[in-house]
Amino acid sequence: MDLLALLPDMSMNMFIQHFFNALALGALYGLIAIGYTMVYGILRLINFAHGDIFMLGAYLVFFTTVSFMPMWAMLFIMGLAIVVFYRTFLHGDERKPWWCFALMAIFFGGAGVFAFFPAHDFVPPWVIAAIFAIIVTSACGIMVDRVAYRPLRDAPRISALISAIGISFLIENLGVVIFTGLPRPVLQPEVLVKPFVFGAIRIVPMALIVPAVSFVLIAGLLFILYRTKPGLAMRSISKDIETTRLMGVSVDKVIALTFGLGSALAAAAGIMWALRYPQIHPYMGVVPGFKAFIAAVFGGIGSIHGAMVGGLLLGFIEIMIIAFFPELSGYRDAFAFILLIVILLWKPTGLMGEKLEDKI
């Protein structure tokens, strides 16, 4: 029996379109969820400011492609980012890793480009704007750790949790003051506007680009985690932070790198979200942040693979229920929170999570 035939408003063509929409949405949830699960895996802390970092990535792309950020402002922001990365990873360390020098070269190279093109004559290509936004947002994530979490390393966990909520409200309200609370349209490249047509099926390019980019970024993250020394240090800290410190590992730098990587993924998700749903505002990270947190819990908080699986499943649940039952579209956000309650009651560690025990 054809199950789709039982649904009068659903055809195979529509099902395929909804499938790709769900895949794109789930991939975005998964990218954001990875930032939550990375921080929790190391510090046992929920970084509630992560959704606001997602918002910053979208706004940075907006100001570099639509509002034509002045040259002096871009140079100033890049200079601040250079200082953050230098003070975090290079200052006082004789063994300066090559990738930090490469990162600084990217900043100075970008500064040179914008120095020769006035803001009103030069609109940066989307690739340059995206790289700029990801790197600067990564520096913002590192600063969040430095300001809000590092001073509370030895404090009770409730203090760090309160600090996370406080820094989230701070970023949101600063966003309202600096960006204003008005929703702003995002400039979409022409190549992303024209849909692909396969017979009666029309698929928006972003529905294909988002999953592809997401999986490439996750593959890169997994390579860092399982094939590099910083990744080994991250996995070691997630098991026993004190023993890792006694082995000579700079724990604060590794944690800062974790925040930087997670924030970079959140920025990439924010950029793709702004292209997929071309309107941004200072509170745009609240609901996706909560849903990504639910995806991380659903997949297994602390598990990179679980976060991505949870994000994909949440995206499919959210889109497909509305596709099959359009009358429930007003309850779309409620499905995620119902799922959170169910998973906490049924399997608190999530689908792929492991039970963690506090060491005494």
Secondary structure as the mmCIF struct_conf table of DSSP 4:
data_model
#
loop_
_struct_conf.conf_type_id
_struct_conf.id
_struct_conf.beg_label_comp_id
_struct_conf.beg_label_asym_id
_struct_conf.beg_label_seq_id
_struct_conf.end_label_comp_id
_struct_conf.end_label_asym_id
_struct_conf.end_label_seq_id
HELX_RH_3T_P HELX_RH_3T_P1 LEU A 3 LEU A 6
TURN_TY1_P TURN_TY1_P1 PRO A 8 ASP A 9
HELX_RH_AL_P HELX_RH_AL_P1 MET A 12 LEU A 43
BEND BEND1 ARG A 44 ARG A 44
TURN_TY1_P TURN_TY1_P2 PHE A 48 ALA A 49
HELX_RH_AL_P HELX_RH_AL_P2 HIS A 50 THR A 65
TURN_TY1_P TURN_TY1_P3 VAL A 66 VAL A 66
BEND BEND2 SER A 67 SER A 67
HELX_RH_AL_P HELX_RH_AL_P3 MET A 71 PHE A 85
HELX_RH_PI_P HELX_RH_PI_P1 TYR A 86 LEU A 90
TURN_TY1_P TURN_TY1_P4 HIS A 91 GLY A 92
BEND BEND3 GLU A 94 ARG A 95
HELX_RH_AL_P HELX_RH_AL_P4 TRP A 98 PHE A 116
BEND BEND4 PHE A 117 PHE A 117
TURN_TY1_P TURN_TY1_P5 ALA A 119 ASP A 121
HELX_RH_AL_P HELX_RH_AL_P5 TRP A 126 VAL A 144
HELX_RH_PI_P HELX_RH_PI_P2 ASP A 145 TYR A 149
HELX_RH_3T_P HELX_RH_3T_P2 ARG A 150 LEU A 152
TURN_TY1_P TURN_TY1_P6 ARG A 153 ASP A 154
BEND BEND5 ALA A 155 ALA A 155
HELX_RH_AL_P HELX_RH_AL_P6 ARG A 157 PHE A 179
BEND BEND6 GLY A 181 LEU A 182
STRN STRN1 ARG A 184 PRO A 185
HELX_RH_3T_P HELX_RH_3T_P3 GLU A 190 LEU A 192
TURN_TY1_P TURN_TY1_P7 VAL A 193 VAL A 193
BEND BEND7 LYS A 194 LYS A 194
HELX_LH_PP_P HELX_LH_PP_P1 PRO A 195 PRO A 195
STRN STRN2 PHE A 196 PHE A 198
TURN_TY1_P TURN_TY1_P8 GLY A 199 ALA A 200
STRN STRN3 ILE A 201 ILE A 203
HELX_RH_AL_P HELX_RH_AL_P7 PRO A 205 ARG A 227
BEND BEND8 THR A 228 THR A 228
HELX_RH_AL_P HELX_RH_AL_P8 LYS A 229 LYS A 239
HELX_RH_AL_P HELX_RH_AL_P9 ILE A 241 LEU A 246
TURN_TY1_P TURN_TY1_P9 MET A 247 GLY A 248
HELX_RH_AL_P HELX_RH_AL_P10 VAL A 251 ARG A 276
BEND BEND9 TYR A 277 TYR A 277
STRN STRN4 GLN A 279 ILE A 280
TURN_TY1_P TURN_TY1_P10 PRO A 282 GLY A 285
HELX_RH_AL_P HELX_RH_AL_P11 VAL A 286 GLY A 299
TURN_TY1_P TURN_TY1_P11 ILE A 301 GLY A 302
HELX_RH_AL_P HELX_RH_AL_P12 ILE A 304 PHE A 324
HELX_RH_3T_P HELX_RH_3T_P4 PRO A 326 TYR A 331
HELX_RH_AL_P HELX_RH_AL_P13 ARG A 332 TRP A 346
TURN_TY1_P TURN_TY1_P12 PRO A 348 THR A 349
BEND BEND10 LEU A 351 MET A 352
#
